[in-house]
Amino acid sequence: MTTKRIAFGLIIALLVSLLIVSGQFKARAGGASAPSLEGSWDVTVGPSGPTQFKTLITYGRGGSLVATAPVVPPPFHASTVHGTWERTGNKFTYTFLSLLYDPTGQFVGTLKVRETITPNDAGDQYDGISSIEVFDPFGNLIPTFSSCGGTSHGTRINAEPPACL
């Protein structure tokens, strides 16, 4: 009877040890030591170009992405951006869509942006390179409004206490 209790105790101890070790490996693989995009970022699109503009992007847990509306040529308007992101080695990629409307509110097309992001070692800034595709209302690519080689620079927005305290 005591031999069975000892064997049972050893099996339980082994299972608990395995659970603890597997949990540690998971934490290290995607934990705090590896830069992550999760959170909100202040992003400059085209940081050294003539069409530079600012946007805010939030990368959610699990790969969701939401951002302020992109700048589009007048008189058109763009919707809020929605998309997904994922880790690709030591970089990240994302794809987002924004709906385009004319001044009367008529849907005129879709903007699709795909970008590869390289974070710095601290994980508080990144640089990206992107491609932009514009589609008509029927999903046909409009090559004259599409391009490759766009750039961006993002800075993480950190929580800060009020300045007046």
Steps between C-alpha positions, in 0.01 A plus 500: 500500500779749584679416175186598306475828696864583431459419128180707485675792677793484259266501199314804635830680571622422149177631341513822705866549403416452132217753521726756668783450248267517198350820637847653533588413142181664374569814702854529363395441139264797487556668832626837608855439375384492136377832353127503440273732306212475745397847607452839336750679279554852367598442136645733239433381147757611242733647767740650246265556207290787371170329595583434866204461740425366850271216605426302814503119487397254769623141472275275707575170668439212263583697185231766458584849374300826507626840386385852423384567146782537248555819306353470150493759221209747522212487448499136614461375857627180663349287773673390817762234425446135597745214455716225642866463598734212577859432600727381218830407662652814656265724298126551469267526204156649480225548247223755540203622301329838488183579307506804270204735442429801281364826653140376467577188705499265201740203534771537233761243593725328753850588616719203596835549673749224575807578708802329651617654828842471662496596871804637681657290778311685774166439325396864532554607136477342158564567133284357226483460125166456325303447185172675425224369276180677404201307367186628330154416644502169310836385638711580193851630570562859390875494420536879465410546867705205627866511605787321676776624728307723737665551839386562855648559844308411816552596863321310777253705707580434866280567803609814685376660821337845471756780463326710766560256787 
